[in-house]
Amino acid sequence: MPRDENQSFAAGVKEELVRLPMGKSCCQLSEIGAFTQTSGHLRFRSGGSLTVTYRMENTGAARRLFQLLKTRLEVSPMLHFTQTRRFGGRRTWVLTLSEQDSRALLMALHMAETDEQGRMSLRQTVPRHPLTRQCCRRAFLRAAFLGAGTMTNPEKEYHLEWKAENERLSGMLRRLLEKSDLPCHTYERKGQTVVYLKGAEQISDMLAMMGAGTSVLKMENIRVKRQIRLRASRAANCDEHNSERMLDAAQKQAEACRNISLRIGLFTLPPALREVARARMENPDCSLAEIGAMLDPPISKSAVNHRLRRLMELEKTLA
């Protein structure tokens, strides 16, 4: 599906990720665990019961989570959306699980346990699903990016990040990235920890690991174009610098010829030097090749340079 020109690069990556196959059973549970940490909320009700809800702004991610819950846990959450008046009427998708479905979810993620009488008690508020397999680690990072991740357009900057609302999530993201040989960094923003990657190679590896192969190719194309533009800019700066040096040298040569003319007169010079001196004085902005082409007969650039050096040396002896 072609990407809208106005669509952000991060949105395109997420669009690609939500279309990936669900994968193995263990990977499905890893994705559910990541969505629960990034977008899930526990709601306690009177009588000790509790339910789980998810709030997500990305429509594709909400649909993927709906399918994951239905396929892996055989639960069917209620799906609706809310819309705020602020920020251009931003739409938020809400998935609500019944008490029975919430119980199945919490048990599957090792967040709750039952006693001999079958009564459930909450062990902790975050999933404890083990991520021992590489495929599960990739699935977790993918879902965490869908739930709380974003990246900057690579045409401007190389930056990919996850927003972690709790220390457990930020610690898990750091460990998973380190196991994948992707050194990450963190900083605090509005009371939340942001885990991020810098550098084109690291981000490209991260996209590939999550399964966004098409986005990797697009990013590499952008990266090549940026390098070409950078090289062209350096070459232009180099040409500009060289032009400034040439102009400065030409001005010094013209000044030396004028000093010779004032002190001993150009008529005292050999014809070859006299001809070059007059041409340089009359054309202080021309290159050596252009000076050589003015003479009769024309001479080479190296010959002009040689004669001007002799004139510069002569001017020094007259000081």
NUTORLUM-122349 format. One record per residue: x, z, y of N, C-alpha, C, O, CB in turn; residue in three letters. Coordinates in pm, whole numbers, plus 50000, padded with zeros to 5 digits. Glycine has a CB too. Layout:
BEGIN
XZYXZYXZYXZYXZYAla/...
//
This chain:
BEGIN
500865000049880500005000050000500895000050124501715009050137499035012450001Met/500774990450215501634989750332501415001550424500295006450437501414976850406Pro/502475005950488502405017450578502055013050719502615003350770503715025150579Arg/501135019950781500745017250919501965019251009502735028750989499575026450965Asp/502155010351107503315011351195503305024251274504365029451309503364999551289Glu/502095029551302502005041751381502095054351295502105065451348500695041851459Asn/502165052651165502215064151075503625069951073504605062351070501755060250933Gln/503745083151073505055089251071505715087250937505055084850836504955104051104Ser/507055088150936507795086350812507415097250712507255094450593509305086350838Phe/507275109550759506915120750671505555118350605505385121250487506895133950749Ala/504595113150682503275110350626503375099650518502665100150417502295105850736Ala/504255089750539504445079550439505045085050311504665080950201505325068650493Gly/505995094450325506575100750207505505108350128505445107250006507715110350248Val/504675115950198503635123650131502605114450065502095117449957502935133050230Lys/502315103450131501375093950073501905088549940501155086649844501105082250170Glu/503225086349936503835081549810503825092449704503575089649587505265076749835Glu/504095104849743504185115749646502845118949583502775121849463504745128249713Leu/501775118549661500465122249605499965111849506499045114649430499435124049718Val/500555100049507500145089449415500935089449285500665081249196500275076149482Arg/501905098349273502705098949151501855103949034500895111349055503935108049172Leu/502205100148911501505105548793501625120748788502575126548841502075099348663Pro/500645127248725500615141848720501785147748642502215159048670499325146548659Met/502315140448546503455145448472503075154348356501905155048316504365152748564Gly/504075161248302503875169848186503115182648224502975185948342505225173548123Lys/502625189548122501825201648144502605212148221502065218648311501355207348012Ser/503895213848186504705223948255504925220348402504945229148488506065225548185Cys/505075207248431505275202748568503995204348650504045207548769505735188148570Cys/502865202048586501595203948654501435218448699500985221148811500425199948563Gln/501795227748611501695241848646502695245548757502415254048841501935250548522Leu/503855239048756504845241448862504295236848996504475243749097506165234248830Ser/503645225448998503045220649124501945230049171501855233049290502485206449106Glu/501115234549078500045243949116500655256649174500145262049272499155247348993Ile/501735261449113502395273449165502925271349306502815280349390503525277449073Gly/503505259549334504025256749467502885255749569502995261149679504835243749467Ala/501795248949533500655248149623500065262049650499615264849761499565238849564Phe/500085270749547499545284149565500395292149663499865299949742499475291449430Thr/501715290149658502595297449750502515292049892502635299649988504025296949701Gln/502335279149907502345273250041500975272850107500865273550229502895259350035Thr/499895271550026498575269450083497495278750029496355278350076498155255350059Ser/497835287149930496835295649868496625308849939497525314050005497205298249727Gly/495405314349926495055327149987494185335149889493245329749830494325325150124His/494515347849874493705356849791492645363749877492945368549986494605367449720Leu/491435364049827490355370649900489735381449810489155378449706489255360249946Arg/489885393849853489325405049777487885407649819487545407549937490185417949797Phe/487045409749720485635412149747485235426049700485985432749628484775401549679Arg/484065430249742483575443449702483425443949551483045434049488482225446649772Ser/483715455349494483645456849349484945453649279485015454149157482565448249295Gly/485995450249358487295447749298487545433449256488645430449209487475456349181Gly/486595424549271486795410649232487585403349341487655407649456485445403549208Ser/488165392449303488905384549401488775369749368488525365949254490375388749405Leu/488955361549471488905347049456490105340849526490745347249609487575341249513Thr/490405328549491491535321249548490995309149624490145301849575492545316749438Val/491505307349744491165295449823492455288749869493495295149883490275299249945Thr/492365275849892493485267949944493035261050072491925255850080494005257549839Tyr/493895261250170493625254350296494745244250320495915247950328493515264650416Arg/494375231450332495365220750340494915210350442493745206850449495585214150202Met/495875205550522495565195450622495745181250569495145171950622496425197450744Glu/496555179550466496795166250410495735163050306495635169850204498205165350349Asn/494955152550331493865148950241494365145350103493785149450002493075137550298Thr/495445137550096495985133649967496475145449886496285145849765497115123849986Gly/497115155049953497605166849883496435175149829496505180549719498475175449976Ala/495355176149909494175183649863493565177049739493165183949646493125184549976Ala/493495164049738492955157049622493855158649500493365160249388492775142249653Arg/495165158349523496085160249411495935174149351495905175649229497545157949456Arg/495855184349436495665197949386494355199149309494295205649205495705208049502Leu/493295192849360492005193149291492155187449149491645193149053490945185049371Phe/492855176149137493055170049006493935178548916493695179348795493655156249021Gln/494955184748973495845193448896495065205248837495205208448719497005198548983Leu/494265211748919493485223248873492495219148764492285226348666492745229748991Leu/491905207548783490915202948685491575198648555491055201448447490115191348743Lys/492735191848565493405186748446494135197648369494015198648247494395175848484Thr/494895205848441495755215748375495025228448337495255233948229496915219248465Arg/494125233348423493465246248399491985244948368491315254848337493645255148519Leu/491465232748377490055230248349489145238448440488135243948396489745233348203Glu/489525239148567488695245948667488265235548770488975225848793489475257848734Val/487125237748830486575228148927486285235249059485215240949076485285221548873Ser/487235234949151487015241749279485995234349365485815222249351488335243149355Pro/485345241749452484475235549551485345230149665486255237049711483395245649604Met/485075218149708485895211549808485065208349931484035201649921486535198749750Leu/485505213150047484865209650173485925209950282487065213950257483685219250205His/485565205950401486545206250510485945212750633484725212950654487025192050543Phe/486855218150714486475223650844487215215850951488295210450927486785239050853Thr/486635215351070487245207751178487235216051305486215221551344486495194451200Gln/488405216951368488545224851490488395215851612488655203851605489895232151493Thr/487975221751721487835214151844489185212151912489395202451984486865221251939Arg/490075221451888491405220551949492275210551873491965206751760492095234351953Arg/493375206451937494365197551876493735184451827494115179351722495065204551761Phe/492785179151904492205166351869491255166751752491065156651685493265156751841Gly/490655178351724489715179351614490385178651478489935171151391488695168651624Gly/491445186251458492195185951333491315190351216490565200051227493435195051342Arg/491405182951105490585185850987491415193350883492545189650853490025172650927Arg/490825204050828491465211950724490595211850599489405214950605491705226550773Thr/491175208250487490455208250360490535221950296491605228150294491025197550266Trp/489425226750243489365240050181488895238550037487825232850010488405249550261Val/489705243649945489335243749803489075258249765489955266749780490465237449712Leu/487895261149716487515274849681487245275849532486455268149477486285279349762Thr/487905285449467487705287649324486705299049303486695308749378489045290849254Leu/485895297649201484975308449166485775320249112486985319049088483925303749061Ser/485105331549093485805343349040486385340648902487505344848872484855355349035Glu/485635333848818486115330848684487285321148687488265322948614484985325148599Gln/487185310848771488295301248782489515307648846490645304448808487855289048862Asp/489315316448942490435323549004491155332148900492375333148901489935332349122Ser/490395338148813490975346248706491865337548616492965341648581489845352948622Arg/491385325748579492165316748495493455312448565494515311548502491335304448457Ala/493355309848694494535305848770495555317148776496735314848749494125301748912Leu/495135329048812496055340348826496725343848694497895347648692495315352548879Leu/496025342548585496615345148454497635334448419498705337548367495525345848347Met/497325321848448498245310948416499535311848495500595307948446497575297548441Ala/499455316948617500635318048703501305331748691502185335048770500255315448847Leu/500885339748594501465353048568501375362148690502255370448714502935351748525His/500315360548766500075369048882499155380748846499045390348923499465360948996Met/498505380148730497585390748688497735393048538498285384748466496115387148724Ala/497225404448491497245407748349495955415048314495255420248401498495416448313Glu/495655415348187494435422148140494815433848051495845433547982493505412248064Thr/493985444148051494225455647964493465453647833492915442947808493805468948034Asp/493425463947749492775462847618491285460347630490685454347540493015475347538Glu/490675464847739489255462847760488935449347827487775446247855488695474047844Gln/489995441347850489785428347912489635428848062489255418848124488585422147854Gly/489925440348122489845441348267491135436048330492235439448286489585455948311Arg/490995427748431492145421348495492655429748612491875435448688491775407248543Met/493955430348623494595437248736495665428148794496375421248722495205451148692Ser/495765428348925496725419748995498125425648984498345437349018496325417849144Leu/499085417648938500465422148926501235419749054502005428249099501155415148809Arg/501035408149113501705404649238500925393449305500075387149243503185400449213Gln/501235391049432500465381349510501095367449514500575358549581500285386449651Thr/502205365549445502845352249439503055348449293503215357249209504205352049518Val/503065335549261503245331249122504595335349065505585336649138503075316249111Pro/504605337448934505855340548863506125330048756506745332948654505795354648801Arg/505655318148780505845307348684507335303848674507935300548776505015294948723His/507945304548554509385301548541509685286848566508905278048527509875305548403Pro/510815284248631511225270548662512575267848595513565264748662511315268348816Leu/512605268948465513855267348390514215252848366515395249648349513755274648258Thr/513235243948364513495229848339513695222348470513085225548572512345223648257Arg/514555212248464514815204448584513575197148631513345196148752515935194548559Gln/512765192148538511555185048577510585194248651509905190048744510865179048454Cys/510545207048609509655216748675510155220148815509365222048907509545229548592Cys/511475220948829512035223748962511725212249058511405214549175513565225948952Arg/511825200049009511485188549093510005188649131509645185849245511835175449022Arg/509155191949035507725192449061507405203249165506575201049253506945195148931Ala/508065214649155507815225549251508225221249392507475223249487508585238349209Phe/509415215349406509885210949537508975200249595508715200049715511325205649527Leu/508475191549510507575180949554506285186849611505865183249721507265171349438Arg/505655195849536504405201849581504625210849703503765211549791503765209949469Ala/505785217649708506075226049825506235217449950505855221550059507355234349801Ala/506795205549933506915196450047505545191450091505265190350211507815184450013Phe/504685188549994503325184150027502545195250098501745192550188502575179749900Leu/502795207650058502045218650115502615224250244501855228950330501965229450017Gly/503945223950260504555230550378505805223450426506655229650490504885244950346Ala/505925210650398507135203450436506885192350535505745187950554507795197750316Gly/507955188050598507915176550688509345171550706510295178250667507265180150825Thr/509475159950766510805154750798510735146150923509705140450957511375146550679Met/511865145450991511965137651113512165122951078512745119650975513135142651202Thr/511675114151163511905099951144513405097351138514115100551234511235091551258Asn/513915091551028515375089451016515945079851119517165079151133515685084250879Pro/515115072451191515625064051297516135072551414516935067851495514535054351346Glu/515665085051422516055093951531517015104851485518005107751553514825100251594Lys/516725110851368517515122351322517285124251173516225120851120517145135351401Glu/518295129751104518155132850963517855147750948518745156250962519445128950884Tyr/516595150850919516175164850910514925165650822513925159050849515895170951051His/515005173750715513865176150625513725191150608514725198050589514055168950486Leu/512485196350615512315210850612511055215150539510115207450521512295216250753Glu/511075227950496509915234750441509675247250525510635254050561510105238450290Trp/508435250250557508085262450630507645272850529506635271050460506975259750738Lys/508385283750519508095294250421507445306150490508035312150580509375298650347Ala/506245309550447505515320650509505945334250456505595344550514504035318850488Glu/506715334450346507185347150293508595345650237509055334550210506235352450184Asn/509265356850221510645356850176510775351850032511785345849996511245370650189Glu/509755354449951509795349949813509895334649805510665329249727508565354949736Arg/509115327749886509135313249885510445307849940511025298649882507965307749966Leu/510915313250051512185308350108513335310550012514215302049999512475315150242Ser/513345322249944514405324849846514345315249729515385310649681514305338949796Gly/513145312149682512995302949570513435288949609514105282149532511555302849520Met/513065284449729513475271249775514985270249785515575260149746512845268149910Leu/515625280649837517085280449848517735279749711518695272249691517585292849924Arg/517235287549615517835287449481517655273949413518575268849350517215298449395Arg/516465268149426516215255249362517095244349424517595235649352514735251449375Leu/517275244649553518115234649619519575236349582520285226449562517945235549770Leu/520035248649572521415251149532521675246449389522735240949359521755266049545Glu/520695248749298520835243949161520875228749155521425222949061519685249249075Lys/520305222349254520295207749260521465202249341521485190349373518985202949319Ser/522445210949375523625207049453523245201449590523835191849638524445196549376Asp/522245207649651521815203849785521905216049875520925223449889520375198049784Leu/523055218349938523205230050025522235229450142522145219350212524635231150078Pro/521505240350163520465240650266520825250950373521785258450359519095243850205Cys/520035251250477520205260650588518845266650621517805261250582520835253550713His/518855277850692517615284350731517675288850877518755291050932517325296450640Thr/516515290150938516415296351069514995301751084514105298051007516755286151184Tyr/514795310451180513485316651202512745309351313513315306251418513645331551237Glu/511455306551290510635300051391509235306351388508515305151288510555284651368Arg/508875312851497507565319351510507305329051394506205329451339506455308851515Lys/508315336851360508155346951257508195341751115507975349451022506895354051277Gly/508475328851095508535323050962509925317250937510605313051031507465312150945Gln/510325317150812511615311550775511475296650747510585292450672512205318850653Thr/512335288850806512355274450782513595271150701514715274050743512325266350917Val/513405265050585514495260550500514645245550522513675238150510514235263950348Val/515855241050554515985226950589517275220650535518245227650503515925225350740Tyr/517255207450527518395199350487518805190550604517965185950681518075190750361Leu/520105188250616520635179150717521525168850648522105171550543521425186950828Lys/521615157150707522475146850653521695136450575520795139750497523525153050565Gly/522045123850595521325112850531521425113250380520435111050311521845099650582Ala/522605116150327522785116050181521975127050115521345124650012524265117650146Glu/521995139050171521245150150113519745147350114519055149750015521535163150188Gln/519245142250225517815139550234517415128150142516345128550080517415136250379Ile/518265118150132517985107050040517935112049896517065107949819519045096050054Ser/518865120949860518845126749725517595135149703517035135049594520105135449703Asp/517145142249807515955150549795514715141949774513875145149690515785159249919Met/514605131149848513465122149831513445116149691512395114949628513505110949937Leu/514625112249643514705106649508514325117149404513645113949306516125101349479Ala/514755129449425514445140149331512945142849325512405145649218515195152949369Met/512275141949439510835144349442510045132649385508865134049351510395147249584Met/510695120949375510025109249319509605098949421508865089649388508845113649244Gly/510075100249545509705090849652510715079449658511435078049756509635098149789Ala/510765071249554511735060549546511585050149655512585045449710511645053949414Gly/510355046349687510135036449792510605041449927511175033950006508665032649799Thr/510365054249954510815060150081512335060750088512915059550196510235074150098Ser/512985062649973514455062549970514975048950015515895048250096514975066049828Val/514385038149963514815024750000514595022150149515445016350216514075014149916Leu/513455026550201513165024650343514155032650429514605027950533511725028950374Lys/514465044650383515415052750459516805046650457517515046950558515455066950403Met/517215041050342518525034650333518585022450425519615019850486518835030550187Glu/517485014950434517455003550526517615008150670518345002050748516154995550509Asn/516925018950705517055024550839518475029350863519035027450972516055036150860Ile/519055035450762520415040650773521425029350799522325030750882520805048350645Arg/521265018250726522155006750745522005001050886522994997750950521864995850641Val/520754999850933520514994651068521135003751173521694998951272519004993151093Lys/521025017051151521635026351247523135024751251523735025151358521275040851210Arg/523765022751134525205020851129525615008051200526635007751269525695020750985Gln/524814997351182525134984651248525024986151400525884981351474524174973351199Ile/523954993051445523804995351589524945003751644525425001351754522465002051619Arg/525365013751566526455022451611527765014651623528505016151719526635034251515Leu/528025006151522529244998051527529204988351644530214986351712529434990351396Arg/528044982351668527914972951780528134980151912528764974852003526544966151779Ala/527584992451922527765000252045529235003752066529735003152178526915012952040Ser/529915007551957531345010851968532144998552009533064999452091531875016351835Arg/531794986951951532504974651985532294971152132533224966852200532044963151895Ala/531044972852180530754969952321531524979352413532064975152515529244970952348Ala/531574992152374532325001852455533804998452455534494999952556532105016052402Asn/534284993852338535694990152329535994978152416537004977852486536084987252184Cys/535094968052412535274956252496535254959952643536034954752723534194945752467Asp/534334969052679534244973452818535524980552861536014978652973533034982552838Glu/536044988952770537284996152800538444986452817539254987852908537595006452690His/538504976452727539584966552735539484958452863540494955252925539554957252613Asn/538234955052903538044947453026538524955453147539124949953239536574943553044Ser/538244968453146538694976953256540214977553261540814977253368538124991053241Glu/540834978353143542304978653138542894965553189543874965553263542784981452994Arg/542284954253148542774941153191542644939553342543554934453408542024930053120Met/541514944053397541304942853540542284951553617542814947453720539874946753576Leu/542534963553567543484972553631544894966553630545614967353730543484986353561Asp/545264960553516546594954353506546694942453601547734940353665546874949853361Ala/545614934553611545634922753699545784927053845546504920653921544344914453682Ala/545114937853884545234942754022546664947254052547184944554161544244954454046Gln/547304953853957548704958153975549644946253986550594946254065549134967253859Lys/549364935853904550194923853910550054916954046551054912654105549804914153798Gln/548804915854096548584909554227549274917454338549834911654430547074908154256Ala/549204930854328549854939354429551354937554428551984937054534549514953954405Glu/551954936454308553394934354297553804920954359554824920154427553834934854149Ala/552994910454335553294897354392553224897754545554044891454612552334886754337Cys/552244905054601552124906254745553334913554804553844909754909550834913554782Arg/553794924054736554974931454783556204922454785557004922954878555234943854693Asn/556354914154681557494904954677557414895054792558414891854857557544897354542Ile/556164890054818555984880354925556334886455061556924879655146554544875054926Ser/555984899155083556244905555212557724908855230558224908455343555424918155225Leu/558414911955124559794916755136560834905555130561784905655209560074926755028Arg/560674896055042561704885555032561104871555039561844861755050562464887154901Ile/559764870555034559104857555042559054850654907560024851054831559804848555142Gly/557944844454879557794837654750558674825254740558994820754630556344833754728Leu/559074819754855559894807654854561264810254793561964800854755560044802154994Phe/561674823254783562974826454725562934826754573563984827454508563464839854777Thr/561744826254514561594827154370561784813654303561584803354367560224832854334Leu/562184813554177562224801054101560814794954097559844802454102562754803453956Pro/560684781754089559364775254092558374780853989557194782454021559534760454069Pro/558824783853868557924788653764557314802153802556114804453783558664789853630Ala/558174811153859557654824253899556804823154025555794830054039558804834053922Leu/557224814354118556474812754242555054807654215554104812254278557204803054336Arg/554934798254122553624792554090552684803154031551514803854069553774780853993Glu/553204811353939552384821853876552034832653977550904837753976553134828053755Val/552974836354064552714846754164551594842754258550714850754288553994849754244Ala/551624830154305550554825454395549194825354324548184829154382550894811354448Arg/549194820854198547934820254123547344834154101546134836054109548154813353987Ala/548214843854075547714857454052547204863654181546184870454180548804866253992Arg/547894861354293547464866954421546114861154464545274868154521548524864154528Met/545914848454436544674841954475543524844854378542354843054413544894826954485Glu/543844849354256542824851754153543084865054083543444865253965542804840054048Asn/542894876254153543224889354094542274893653983542574903253912543224899854202Pro/541134886953966540164891053864540214882253739539494884753643538754890853921Asp/541044872053740541104862653627541994867953515542914875753538541614849053674Cys/541704863553393542514867453277543794859253274543954849653350541724865453146Ser/544714863153186545984855853173545734841553128546394832253174546914863053074Leu/544784839853036544494826352987543944817553099544264805753106543494826952870Ala/543114823453187542534815853298543614812253400543584801353457541404823753366Glu/544554821253423545664818353514546494806753458546864797553532546564830853534Ile/546764807253328547564796553267546894783053277547564772953293547844799753123Gly/545574782853267544844770153274544844764353414544634752353430543414772053226Ala/545084772553517545084767753656546364760153693546374752153786544904779453751Met/547434762653620548734757253657548844742553618548064737453537549854765253591Leu/549814735953675550024721753648551504719453616552344719753706549574712953769Asp/551824717253491550914716153376550464730153330551154739953359551594708553259Pro/549334731153259548884744153208549894750253113550624743253043547534742753137Pro/549924763653112550824770653020550014780752939548854783552971551994777753097Ile/550634786252835549924795352745549774809252809550414812552908550664796552610Ser/548894817152746548674830952789549944839152779550244847052869547574837452706Lys/550694837352671551934845052653552974841252757553744849752801552504842752512Ser/552994828452797553954824252898553624830553033554514834953105553974808852910Ala/552314830953068551894837553192552274852253189552784857553287550364835953214Val/552024858853076552334873053063553834875553080554234885253143551854878352927Asn/554654866753022556104868153033556564866953178557384874853225556804857652946His/556014857053251556434855053390555964866553479556684870653570555894841853443Arg/554764871753453554274882953534555084895653509555284903653600552804885553504Leu/555564897553385556434909053358557734908053438558224917953491556754910153208Arg/558274896053448559494894053526559254897153674560104902753742560014879553509Arg/558044893253722557714896153861557544911053884557944916253988556444888753902Leu/556944918153788556764932653799558114939653801558304949253876555894937953683Met/559074934953719560404940953716561154938353846561874946953896561204935453597Glu/560944926353899561594922954026561054931754138561824936254223561374908154059Leu/559764934154140559164942454244559704956654242559854962854347557674942654228Glu/560004961854122560564975254109561944976154172562304986354231560624979353963Lys/562724965454159564094965654216564084965254368565054968954433564904953754164Thr/562964960654425562854959554571562334972354635562334973554758561944948054608Leu/561884981854554561304994254607562365002854673562055013654723560625002154496Ala/
//
